[in-house]
């Protein structure tokens, strides 16, 4: 029996996929509840300031900035990764529950921010689980199916939430309680996934950054992802603002807004995820990233140039297709280029830079919107994404991005 087979026994891989399926289903509902409820409630129920809305949209990015510190502390705890993930999701559930009693915009924003900061630590830890429990040539296939179910659950949840909020925005409190219960379910299924303790990252962020600078491919990949991330993330709250603010002439109902921004993208995400998973296992990582960027480019540009419902839905479908590939690459790219045993160190720097790009992006988006209008947002986003494509094209010849290095 080969060493690879011993390191990745089929029963561990099957058990991981089984419970990760349930975890992703619950997590899809939680994420959809977060994404679909929070901005709508902040804009329409609390009528919050642009600063509060931008800060809310930056919640995940702030969490990524803390990721290196979390990884160091988790490494020292010597607890299995799945147990750590379960604890984090339980804490997320508590913050969601507290948000249900909010009577002011800032109290609500702070509760959601804390929930986001804790919840975004989980994906980086799951990379550790996937690296240990799956063979290199099966990661895309095994993970893509679970991501599909997550997106399906999320799309259905967003549609239901839109109908509920159209009945009354005050029902966000009931939605928060339901999300709390599902989040506890996510925590439970984390406990069932086999995992090992995370190796302590003794180098720390500063030394990991120095190592990252020395790895030219890694540095350029981070640069390309930085540009793509800012280009996409500056539009996230603006897409909702564009659809709900009467200033821009649309003012759609909550259900229509969530169909455009959540349901349609998730449907195309689900439909294309198996293709992205297959492509990840078969092709050059740089070309996969470029293709995802092209879908984002055309989708986001068209979105802010459109006013009719069919055009907006088509643009969202393109965005969802890009998100399917983007999520796949974001989750797994470090496992392809990092030296064996250094995945956590590389991931900590990747997450830190994800925070660096995500924190200012919503503020930048609102500034562009107020200064140049929706059309200006589309041009700014497109320019950044095109620059990132040029970087990935330059990197395509590197052998670590080729098939067989994941």
Helices and strands as residue ranges (DSSP letters): H 3-7, H 10-40, I 41-45, H 50-57, H 59-77, H 81-99, H 105-119, H 121-133, G 136-138, H 139-167, G 169-171, H 172-191, H 204-214, H 216-233, H 236-244, G 246-248, H 254-258, I 259-263, H 264-282, H 285-303, H 309-337, H 343-395, G 399-401
